[in-house]
Amino acid sequence: MCGRKTLQIFFAQQMSLAFILPQSSSKKITTPVVDVMPESNSLPPGSSTTVSIDEVPLAGATLRANPPLCLTVAWCAEQNDYSIIRPDLGIHVFSRIASELPNELQELIPILWNEYAIASDSSLSSAARQVKANLLQVFQKYDYASQTA
């Protein structure tokens, strides 16, 4: 799972995430998710952490990433917020509170799936078709009714 020590966290509504800790980290995290990021709302320059997404709920289905999708959470002192940016997947989420990023992803990924992954190629620009291809490569849809991909 991204090759470093991990702290597994399972969020309600079937979104499974893991925060990836630097290998050199000796910090023990025993507090809620909000405290995974530094309390001062700043990371050392050039520092970041990683979130791993296994599943995302979708109406009547689940989107599964196999292997888990590893996303970098970075602090931007200029904007005074945390962000996860993956333009190749259409992911651009920002929040002043790190613990809100999983909720932002949980809302955004189904929107991206519906707007790109299931759209007809003829309705998409070439850049949008590339986002679609990337989403289809990362996620697989499993329907609840049939329990199949």
VMD Tcl script that builds the backbone (N, CA, C; Angstrom):
set m [mol new atoms 447]
animate dup $m
set s [atomselect $m all]
$s set {name element resname resid chain x y z} {
  {N N MET 1 A 0.836 -1.181 0.000}
  {CA C MET 1 A 0.000 0.000 0.000}
  {C C MET 1 A 0.877 1.240 0.000}
  {N N CYS 2 A 1.316 1.703 -1.131}
  {CA C CYS 2 A 2.143 2.888 -1.351}
  {C C CYS 2 A 3.552 2.743 -0.790}
  {N N GLY 3 A 3.908 1.601 -0.218}
  {CA C GLY 3 A 5.271 1.340 0.184}
  {C C GLY 3 A 5.759 1.969 1.472}
  {N N ARG 4 A 4.899 2.475 2.336}
  {CA C ARG 4 A 5.327 3.039 3.610}
  {C C ARG 4 A 4.428 2.552 4.723}
  {N N LYS 5 A 4.784 2.911 5.973}
  {CA C LYS 5 A 3.931 2.547 7.094}
  {C C LYS 5 A 2.554 3.170 6.896}
  {N N THR 6 A 1.507 2.447 7.239}
  {CA C THR 6 A 0.168 2.988 7.030}
  {C C THR 6 A -0.667 2.901 8.296}
  {N N LEU 7 A -1.625 3.784 8.385}
  {CA C LEU 7 A -2.641 3.752 9.426}
  {C C LEU 7 A -3.963 3.591 8.698}
  {N N GLN 8 A -4.596 2.428 8.806}
  {CA C GLN 8 A -5.853 2.167 8.107}
  {C C GLN 8 A -7.002 2.866 8.830}
  {N N ILE 9 A -7.853 3.476 8.059}
  {CA C ILE 9 A -9.026 4.147 8.594}
  {C C ILE 9 A -10.202 3.782 7.706}
  {N N PHE 10 A -11.314 3.354 8.291}
  {CA C PHE 10 A -12.504 3.033 7.505}
  {C C PHE 10 A -13.569 4.064 7.828}
  {N N PHE 11 A -13.963 4.825 6.822}
  {CA C PHE 11 A -14.961 5.852 6.990}
  {C C PHE 11 A -16.348 5.284 6.744}
  {N N ALA 12 A -17.343 5.862 7.393}
  {CA C ALA 12 A -18.727 5.468 7.147}
  {C C ALA 12 A -19.008 5.630 5.662}
  {N N GLN 13 A -20.013 4.984 5.190}
  {CA C GLN 13 A -20.432 5.030 3.792}
  {C C GLN 13 A -19.413 4.338 2.888}
  {N N GLN 14 A -18.717 3.351 3.420}
  {CA C GLN 14 A -17.897 2.431 2.641}
  {C C GLN 14 A -16.696 3.057 1.934}
  {N N MET 15 A -16.138 4.120 2.457}
  {CA C MET 15 A -14.926 4.673 1.854}
  {C C MET 15 A -13.746 4.284 2.728}
  {N N SER 16 A -12.866 3.500 2.213}
  {CA C SER 16 A -11.726 2.999 2.966}
  {C C SER 16 A -10.485 3.793 2.585}
  {N N LEU 17 A -9.838 4.385 3.576}
  {CA C LEU 17 A -8.655 5.197 3.333}
  {C C LEU 17 A -7.536 4.778 4.271}
  {N N ALA 18 A -6.323 5.085 3.899}
  {CA C ALA 18 A -5.180 4.879 4.780}
  {C C ALA 18 A -4.276 6.091 4.660}
  {N N PHE 19 A -3.842 6.630 5.788}
  {CA C PHE 19 A -2.852 7.691 5.769}
  {C C PHE 19 A -1.480 7.038 5.782}
  {N N ILE 20 A -0.612 7.462 4.911}
  {CA C ILE 20 A 0.717 6.891 4.788}
  {C C ILE 20 A 1.689 7.772 5.554}
  {N N LEU 21 A 2.407 7.170 6.481}
  {CA C LEU 21 A 3.345 7.919 7.298}
  {C C LEU 21 A 4.747 7.774 6.721}
  {N N PRO 22 A 5.568 8.829 6.784}
  {CA C PRO 22 A 6.948 8.707 6.316}
  {C C PRO 22 A 7.654 7.583 7.062}
  {N N GLN 23 A 8.564 6.880 6.378}
  {CA C GLN 23 A 9.270 5.769 7.010}
  {C C GLN 23 A 10.043 6.217 8.232}
  {N N SER 24 A 10.510 7.455 8.229}
  {CA C SER 24 A 11.292 7.956 9.348}
  {C C SER 24 A 10.422 8.411 10.516}
  {N N SER 25 A 9.111 8.382 10.344}
  {CA C SER 25 A 8.210 8.875 11.383}
  {C C SER 25 A 8.154 7.920 12.558}
  {N N SER 26 A 8.338 8.470 13.743}
  {CA C SER 26 A 8.185 7.668 14.954}
  {C C SER 26 A 6.925 8.085 15.697}
  {N N LYS 27 A 6.171 9.027 15.135}
  {CA C LYS 27 A 4.966 9.523 15.768}
  {C C LYS 27 A 3.901 8.435 15.809}
  {N N LYS 28 A 3.306 8.247 16.984}
  {CA C LYS 28 A 2.202 7.306 17.127}
  {C C LYS 28 A 0.914 8.102 17.072}
  {N N ILE 29 A 0.029 7.713 16.169}
  {CA C ILE 29 A -1.230 8.434 16.002}
  {C C ILE 29 A -2.314 7.673 16.740}
  {N N THR 30 A -2.815 8.289 17.798}
  {CA C THR 30 A -3.867 7.652 18.581}
  {C C THR 30 A -5.085 8.559 18.697}
  {N N THR 31 A -5.050 9.669 17.969}
  {CA C THR 31 A -6.130 10.639 18.020}
  {C C THR 31 A -6.976 10.545 16.756}
  {N N PRO 32 A -8.107 11.238 16.700}
  {CA C PRO 32 A -8.964 11.166 15.507}
  {C C PRO 32 A -8.225 11.609 14.242}
  {N N VAL 33 A -8.841 11.282 13.095}
  {CA C VAL 33 A -8.242 11.562 11.793}
  {C C VAL 33 A -7.834 13.022 11.650}
  {N N VAL 34 A -8.614 13.933 12.209}
  {CA C VAL 34 A -8.312 15.351 12.054}
  {C C VAL 34 A -6.904 15.667 12.547}
  {N N ASP 35 A -6.369 14.876 13.483}
  {CA C ASP 35 A -5.050 15.144 14.027}
  {C C ASP 35 A -3.923 14.430 13.284}
  {N N VAL 36 A -4.235 13.749 12.193}
  {CA C VAL 36 A -3.173 13.122 11.409}
  {C C VAL 36 A -2.284 14.197 10.809}
  {N N MET 37 A -2.893 15.296 10.392}
  {CA C MET 37 A -2.124 16.421 9.885}
  {C C MET 37 A -1.651 17.251 11.077}
  {N N PRO 38 A -0.579 17.998 10.923}
  {CA C PRO 38 A -0.091 18.808 12.029}
  {C C PRO 38 A -1.155 19.775 12.536}
  {N N GLU 39 A -1.206 19.924 13.849}
  {CA C GLU 39 A -2.221 20.787 14.453}
  {C C GLU 39 A -2.060 22.236 14.040}
  {N N SER 40 A -0.844 22.639 13.689}
  {CA C SER 40 A -0.593 24.026 13.320}
  {C C SER 40 A -1.096 24.355 11.918}
  {N N ASN 41 A -1.697 23.380 11.228}
  {CA C ASN 41 A -2.141 23.553 9.842}
  {C C ASN 41 A -1.003 23.901 8.905}
  {N N SER 42 A 0.190 23.417 9.231}
  {CA C SER 42 A 1.291 23.609 8.294}
  {C C SER 42 A 2.173 22.371 8.317}
  {N N LEU 43 A 2.696 22.041 7.167}
  {CA C LEU 43 A 3.667 20.967 7.037}
  {C C LEU 43 A 5.002 21.620 6.748}
  {N N PRO 44 A 6.095 20.962 7.105}
  {CA C PRO 44 A 7.392 21.533 6.744}
  {C C PRO 44 A 7.457 21.735 5.229}
  {N N PRO 45 A 8.197 22.726 4.753}
  {CA C PRO 45 A 8.289 22.976 3.316}
  {C C PRO 45 A 8.618 21.695 2.545}
  {N N GLY 46 A 7.868 21.463 1.494}
  {CA C GLY 46 A 8.072 20.290 0.662}
  {C C GLY 46 A 7.524 19.001 1.262}
  {N N SER 47 A 6.860 19.088 2.399}
  {CA C SER 47 A 6.341 17.900 3.075}
  {C C SER 47 A 4.916 17.606 2.635}
  {N N SER 48 A 4.544 16.329 2.714}
  {CA C SER 48 A 3.191 15.918 2.367}
  {C C SER 48 A 2.896 14.589 3.025}
  {N N THR 49 A 1.667 14.141 2.926}
  {CA C THR 49 A 1.274 12.819 3.374}
  {C C THR 49 A 0.443 12.209 2.251}
  {N N THR 50 A 0.079 10.956 2.369}
  {CA C THR 50 A -0.621 10.268 1.299}
  {C C THR 50 A -1.886 9.616 1.809}
  {N N VAL 51 A -2.932 9.633 0.990}
  {CA C VAL 51 A -4.183 8.954 1.279}
  {C C VAL 51 A -4.355 7.855 0.239}
  {N N SER 52 A -4.770 6.686 0.681}
  {CA C SER 52 A -4.991 5.559 -0.224}
  {C C SER 52 A -6.484 5.254 -0.271}
  {N N ILE 53 A -7.049 5.188 -1.475}
  {CA C ILE 53 A -8.478 4.921 -1.648}
  {C C ILE 53 A -8.660 3.513 -2.193}
  {N N ASP 54 A -9.429 2.710 -1.469}
  {CA C ASP 54 A -9.751 1.348 -1.907}
  {C C ASP 54 A -11.121 1.298 -2.567}
  {N N GLU 55 A -12.118 1.919 -1.934}
  {CA C GLU 55 A -13.500 1.875 -2.419}
  {C C GLU 55 A -14.165 3.231 -2.246}
  {N N VAL 56 A -15.097 3.506 -3.142}
  {CA C VAL 56 A -15.917 4.713 -3.076}
  {C C VAL 56 A -17.344 4.299 -3.387}
  {N N PRO 57 A -18.313 4.700 -2.545}
  {CA C PRO 57 A -19.704 4.340 -2.838}
  {C C PRO 57 A -20.239 5.102 -4.041}
  {N N LEU 58 A -21.051 4.406 -4.816}
  {CA C LEU 58 A -21.721 4.963 -5.983}
  {C C LEU 58 A -23.154 4.477 -5.892}
  {N N ALA 59 A -24.121 5.245 -6.320}
  {CA C ALA 59 A -25.532 4.858 -6.213}
  {C C ALA 59 A -25.740 3.428 -6.717}
  {N N GLY 60 A -26.107 2.527 -5.811}
  {CA C GLY 60 A -26.375 1.148 -6.172}
  {C C GLY 60 A -25.153 0.315 -6.504}
  {N N ALA 61 A -23.968 0.864 -6.250}
  {CA C ALA 61 A -22.737 0.163 -6.620}
  {C C ALA 61 A -21.571 0.659 -5.769}
  {N N THR 62 A -20.426 0.082 -6.021}
  {CA C THR 62 A -19.175 0.503 -5.396}
  {C C THR 62 A -18.119 0.618 -6.483}
  {N N LEU 63 A -17.312 1.660 -6.408}
  {CA C LEU 63 A -16.149 1.778 -7.270}
  {C C LEU 63 A -14.960 1.281 -6.470}
  {N N ARG 64 A -14.223 0.317 -7.019}
  {CA C ARG 64 A -13.062 -0.239 -6.329}
  {C C ARG 64 A -11.798 0.060 -7.122}
  {N N ALA 65 A -10.794 0.493 -6.400}
  {CA C ALA 65 A -9.477 0.727 -6.994}
  {C C ALA 65 A -8.580 -0.440 -6.601}
  {N N ASN 66 A -8.046 -1.137 -7.597}
  {CA C ASN 66 A -7.168 -2.251 -7.314}
  {C C ASN 66 A -5.993 -2.201 -8.285}
  {N N PRO 67 A -4.805 -1.828 -7.848}
  {CA C PRO 67 A -4.417 -1.579 -6.463}
  {C C PRO 67 A -5.014 -0.273 -5.960}
  {N N PRO 68 A -4.984 -0.058 -4.633}
  {CA C PRO 68 A -5.514 1.189 -4.085}
  {C C PRO 68 A -4.871 2.407 -4.736}
  {N N LEU 69 A -5.670 3.437 -4.892}
  {CA C LEU 69 A -5.206 4.690 -5.483}
  {C C LEU 69 A -4.538 5.525 -4.399}
  {N N CYS 70 A -3.270 5.836 -4.569}
  {CA C CYS 70 A -2.523 6.640 -3.598}
  {C C CYS 70 A -2.509 8.096 -4.058}
  {N N LEU 71 A -3.007 8.969 -3.198}
  {CA C LEU 71 A -3.098 10.389 -3.523}
  {C C LEU 71 A -2.309 11.188 -2.488}
  {N N THR 72 A -1.565 12.175 -2.942}
  {CA C THR 72 A -0.748 13.004 -2.059}
  {C C THR 72 A -1.577 14.165 -1.518}
  {N N VAL 73 A -1.550 14.323 -0.199}
  {CA C VAL 73 A -2.172 15.462 0.478}
  {C C VAL 73 A -1.054 16.440 0.785}
  {N N ALA 74 A -1.164 17.647 0.281}
  {CA C ALA 74 A -0.124 18.647 0.488}
  {C C ALA 74 A -0.705 19.886 1.149}
  {N N TRP 75 A 0.106 20.552 1.947}
  {CA C TRP 75 A -0.282 21.815 2.572}
  {C C TRP 75 A 0.285 22.942 1.732}
  {N N CYS 76 A -0.548 23.904 1.392}
  {CA C CYS 76 A -0.107 25.080 0.645}
  {C C CYS 76 A -0.205 26.285 1.569}
  {N N ALA 77 A 0.944 26.789 2.013}
  {CA C ALA 77 A 0.963 27.918 2.926}
  {C C ALA 77 A 0.412 29.179 2.263}
  {N N GLU 78 A 0.659 29.346 0.949}
  {CA C GLU 78 A 0.168 30.532 0.242}
  {C C GLU 78 A -1.348 30.580 0.209}
  {N N GLN 79 A -1.982 29.417 -0.037}
  {CA C GLN 79 A -3.447 29.350 -0.099}
  {C C GLN 79 A -4.057 29.048 1.262}
  {N N ASN 80 A -3.210 28.658 2.221}
  {CA C ASN 80 A -3.657 28.309 3.566}
  {C C ASN 80 A -4.668 27.165 3.537}
  {N N ASP 81 A -4.363 26.120 2.730}
  {CA C ASP 81 A -5.248 24.964 2.688}
  {C C ASP 81 A -4.497 23.691 2.322}
  {N N TYR 82 A -5.165 22.573 2.540}
  {CA C TYR 82 A -4.671 21.265 2.128}
  {C C TYR 82 A -5.263 20.963 0.755}
  {N N SER 83 A -4.553 20.184 -0.036}
  {CA C SER 83 A -5.080 19.860 -1.356}
  {C C SER 83 A -4.666 18.463 -1.780}
  {N N ILE 84 A -5.499 17.886 -2.643}
  {CA C ILE 84 A -5.172 16.674 -3.371}
  {C C ILE 84 A -5.447 17.002 -4.828}
  {N N ILE 85 A -4.430 16.900 -5.667}
  {CA C ILE 85 A -4.563 17.254 -7.083}
  {C C ILE 85 A -4.034 16.107 -7.934}
  {N N ARG 86 A -4.889 15.569 -8.777}
  {CA C ARG 86 A -4.518 14.550 -9.778}
  {C C ARG 86 A -5.245 14.905 -11.074}
  {N N PRO 87 A -4.691 15.824 -11.863}
  {CA C PRO 87 A -5.363 16.268 -13.082}
  {C C PRO 87 A -5.667 15.131 -14.046}
  {N N ASP 88 A -4.846 14.080 -14.055}
  {CA C ASP 88 A -5.082 12.962 -14.964}
  {C C ASP 88 A -6.378 12.227 -14.647}
  {N N LEU 89 A -6.870 12.382 -13.400}
  {CA C LEU 89 A -8.147 11.771 -13.001}
  {C C LEU 89 A -9.241 12.816 -12.785}
  {N N GLY 90 A -8.928 14.072 -13.016}
  {CA C GLY 90 A -9.903 15.134 -12.799}
  {C C GLY 90 A -10.053 15.509 -11.337}
  {N N ILE 91 A -9.142 15.080 -10.491}
  {CA C ILE 91 A -9.250 15.321 -9.049}
  {C C ILE 91 A -8.526 16.609 -8.678}
  {N N HIS 92 A -9.298 17.542 -8.119}
  {CA C HIS 92 A -8.790 18.801 -7.578}
  {C C HIS 92 A -9.642 19.099 -6.351}
  {N N VAL 93 A -9.180 18.725 -5.169}
  {CA C VAL 93 A -9.931 19.012 -3.946}
  {C C VAL 93 A -9.064 19.815 -2.996}
  {N N PHE 94 A -9.699 20.758 -2.309}
  {CA C PHE 94 A -9.020 21.667 -1.405}
  {C C PHE 94 A -9.852 21.820 -0.149}
  {N N SER 95 A -9.185 21.999 0.986}
  {CA C SER 95 A -9.895 22.258 2.237}
  {C C SER 95 A -8.925 22.868 3.241}
  {N N ARG 96 A -9.447 23.737 4.065}
  {CA C ARG 96 A -8.623 24.308 5.137}
  {C C ARG 96 A -8.463 23.312 6.285}
  {N N ILE 97 A -9.313 22.279 6.298}
  {CA C ILE 97 A -9.264 21.253 7.338}
  {C C ILE 97 A -8.963 19.920 6.673}
  {N N ALA 98 A -7.845 19.317 7.048}
  {CA C ALA 98 A -7.385 18.087 6.401}
  {C C ALA 98 A -8.416 16.969 6.482}
  {N N SER 99 A -9.117 16.868 7.588}
  {CA C SER 99 A -10.069 15.768 7.763}
  {C C SER 99 A -11.273 15.873 6.842}
  {N N GLU 100 A -11.463 17.013 6.181}
  {CA C GLU 100 A -12.569 17.160 5.236}
  {C C GLU 100 A -12.231 16.625 3.847}
  {N N LEU 101 A -10.954 16.407 3.547}
  {CA C LEU 101 A -10.560 15.937 2.215}
  {C C LEU 101 A -11.170 14.585 1.850}
  {N N PRO 102 A -11.243 13.613 2.768}
  {CA C PRO 102 A -11.906 12.355 2.399}
  {C C PRO 102 A -13.364 12.555 1.975}
  {N N ASN 103 A -14.086 13.453 2.656}
  {CA C ASN 103 A -15.467 13.740 2.260}
  {C C ASN 103 A -15.524 14.396 0.890}
  {N N GLU 104 A -14.576 15.286 0.629}
  {CA C GLU 104 A -14.515 15.930 -0.682}
  {C C GLU 104 A -14.287 14.889 -1.778}
  {N N LEU 105 A -13.368 13.950 -1.531}
  {CA C LEU 105 A -13.111 12.885 -2.506}
  {C C LEU 105 A -14.329 11.991 -2.673}
  {N N GLN 106 A -14.990 11.686 -1.574}
  {CA C GLN 106 A -16.156 10.817 -1.609}
  {C C GLN 106 A -17.269 11.433 -2.451}
  {N N GLU 107 A -17.371 12.738 -2.435}
  {CA C GLU 107 A -18.362 13.425 -3.259}
  {C C GLU 107 A -17.885 13.587 -4.706}
  {N N LEU 108 A -16.606 13.861 -4.896}
  {CA C LEU 108 A -16.094 14.165 -6.236}
  {C C LEU 108 A -15.959 12.935 -7.129}
  {N N ILE 109 A -15.443 11.839 -6.612}
  {CA C ILE 109 A -15.166 10.674 -7.462}
  {C C ILE 109 A -16.426 10.140 -8.146}
  {N N PRO 110 A -17.573 9.999 -7.460}
  {CA C PRO 110 A -18.783 9.582 -8.188}
  {C C PRO 110 A -19.213 10.588 -9.264}
  {N N ILE 111 A -19.008 11.869 -9.019}
  {CA C ILE 111 A -19.334 12.885 -10.026}
  {C C ILE 111 A -18.440 12.696 -11.253}
  {N N LEU 112 A -17.149 12.507 -11.013}
  {CA C LEU 112 A -16.221 12.283 -12.127}
  {C C LEU 112 A -16.593 11.016 -12.890}
  {N N TRP 113 A -16.963 9.961 -12.159}
  {CA C TRP 113 A -17.362 8.704 -12.802}
  {C C TRP 113 A -18.565 8.937 -13.724}
  {N N ASN 114 A -19.571 9.636 -13.208}
  {CA C ASN 114 A -20.790 9.883 -13.989}
  {C C ASN 114 A -20.557 10.842 -15.152}
  {N N GLU 115 A -19.685 11.820 -14.964}
  {CA C GLU 115 A -19.436 12.811 -16.016}
  {C C GLU 115 A -18.484 12.310 -17.100}
  {N N TYR 116 A -17.556 11.449 -16.734}
  {CA C TYR 116 A -16.544 11.007 -17.693}
  {C C TYR 116 A -16.622 9.516 -18.018}
  {N N ALA 117 A -16.559 8.666 -17.006}
  {CA C ALA 117 A -16.399 7.224 -17.235}
  {C C ALA 117 A -17.560 6.602 -17.989}
  {N N ILE 118 A -18.785 7.073 -17.741}
  {CA C ILE 118 A -19.929 6.466 -18.420}
  {C C ILE 118 A -20.450 7.315 -19.580}
  {N N ALA 119 A -19.776 8.428 -19.850}
  {CA C ALA 119 A -20.184 9.281 -20.968}
  {C C ALA 119 A -19.715 8.676 -22.287}
  {N N SER 120 A -20.457 8.957 -23.353}
  {CA C SER 120 A -20.037 8.470 -24.672}
  {C C SER 120 A -18.830 9.278 -25.131}
  {N N ASP 121 A -17.910 8.623 -25.797}
  {CA C ASP 121 A -16.695 9.290 -26.269}
  {C C ASP 121 A -17.006 10.476 -27.169}
  {N N SER 122 A -18.065 10.374 -27.942}
  {CA C SER 122 A -18.404 11.457 -28.879}
  {C C SER 122 A -18.811 12.742 -28.161}
  {N N SER 123 A -19.226 12.635 -26.900}
  {CA C SER 123 A -19.639 13.828 -26.151}
  {C C SER 123 A -18.480 14.455 -25.379}
  {N N LEU 124 A -17.294 13.859 -25.452}
  {CA C LEU 124 A -16.157 14.329 -24.671}
  {C C LEU 124 A -15.057 14.892 -25.572}
  {N N SER 125 A -14.355 15.892 -25.046}
  {CA C SER 125 A -13.169 16.413 -25.741}
  {C C SER 125 A -12.054 15.378 -25.630}
  {N N SER 126 A -10.969 15.589 -26.335}
  {CA C SER 126 A -9.861 14.626 -26.262}
  {C C SER 126 A -9.271 14.573 -24.860}
  {N N ALA 127 A -9.178 15.717 -24.169}
  {CA C ALA 127 A -8.671 15.734 -22.789}
  {C C ALA 127 A -9.629 14.990 -21.862}
  {N N ALA 128 A -10.923 15.176 -22.066}
  {CA C ALA 128 A -11.925 14.483 -21.247}
  {C C ALA 128 A -11.908 12.980 -21.514}
  {N N ARG 129 A -11.657 12.590 -22.763}
  {CA C ARG 129 A -11.547 11.150 -23.075}
  {C C ARG 129 A -10.350 10.529 -22.363}
  {N N GLN 130 A -9.282 11.296 -22.193}
  {CA C GLN 130 A -8.113 10.790 -21.462}
  {C C GLN 130 A -8.441 10.621 -19.977}
  {N N VAL 131 A -9.178 11.575 -19.395}
  {CA C VAL 131 A -9.625 11.441 -17.994}
  {C C VAL 131 A -10.497 10.203 -17.861}
  {N N LYS 132 A -11.400 10.001 -18.816}
  {CA C LYS 132 A -12.259 8.812 -18.813}
  {C C LYS 132 A -11.424 7.540 -18.827}
  {N N ALA 133 A -10.461 7.469 -19.729}
  {CA C ALA 133 A -9.605 6.277 -19.825}
  {C C ALA 133 A -8.859 6.032 -18.520}
  {N N ASN 134 A -8.373 7.092 -17.900}
  {CA C ASN 134 A -7.645 6.958 -16.636}
  {C C ASN 134 A -8.559 6.479 -15.510}
  {N N LEU 135 A -9.777 7.027 -15.436}
  {CA C LEU 135 A -10.739 6.586 -14.417}
  {C C LEU 135 A -11.082 5.112 -14.603}
  {N N LEU 136 A -11.311 4.703 -15.850}
  {CA C LEU 136 A -11.655 3.307 -16.129}
  {C C LEU 136 A -10.490 2.366 -15.833}
  {N N GLN 137 A -9.281 2.881 -15.924}
  {CA C GLN 137 A -8.106 2.063 -15.612}
  {C C GLN 137 A -7.933 1.899 -14.101}
  {N N VAL 138 A -8.280 2.921 -13.333}
  {CA C VAL 138 A -8.082 2.903 -11.878}
  {C C VAL 138 A -9.240 2.222 -11.146}
  {N N PHE 139 A -10.475 2.516 -11.562}
  {CA C PHE 139 A -11.654 2.037 -10.844}
  {C C PHE 139 A -12.419 0.989 -11.638}
  {N N GLN 140 A -12.993 0.068 -10.910}
  {CA C GLN 140 A -13.903 -0.906 -11.490}
  {C C GLN 140 A -15.214 -0.807 -10.711}
  {N N LYS 141 A -16.323 -0.820 -11.438}
  {CA C LYS 141 A -17.642 -0.685 -10.816}
  {C C LYS 141 A -18.195 -2.060 -10.477}
  {N N TYR 142 A -18.659 -2.204 -9.239}
  {CA C TYR 142 A -19.315 -3.429 -8.778}
  {C C TYR 142 A -20.741 -3.074 -8.372}
  {N N ASP 143 A -21.718 -3.653 -9.064}
  {CA C ASP 143 A -23.129 -3.408 -8.755}
  {C C ASP 143 A -23.549 -4.214 -7.547}
  {N N TYR 144 A -24.349 -3.612 -6.666}
  {CA C TYR 144 A -24.843 -4.323 -5.483}
  {C C TYR 144 A -25.769 -5.470 -5.872}
  {N N ALA 145 A -26.651 -5.253 -6.816}
  {CA C ALA 145 A -27.668 -6.252 -7.185}
  {C C ALA 145 A -27.032 -7.528 -7.710}
  {N N SER 146 A -26.066 -7.396 -8.572}
  {CA C SER 146 A -25.484 -8.587 -9.188}
  {C C SER 146 A -24.197 -9.030 -8.520}
  {N N GLN 147 A -23.586 -8.152 -7.688}
  {CA C GLN 147 A -22.313 -8.443 -7.057}
  {C C GLN 147 A -21.252 -8.832 -8.067}
  {N N THR 148 A -21.329 -8.230 -9.256}
  {CA C THR 148 A -20.343 -8.498 -10.303}
  {C C THR 148 A -19.743 -7.196 -10.787}
  {N N ALA 149 A -18.661 -7.323 -11.487}
  {CA C ALA 149 A -18.010 -6.131 -12.042}
  {C C ALA 149 A -18.699 -5.729 -13.323}
}
mol reanalyze $m
mol bondsrecalc $m
mol representation Tube
mol addrep $m
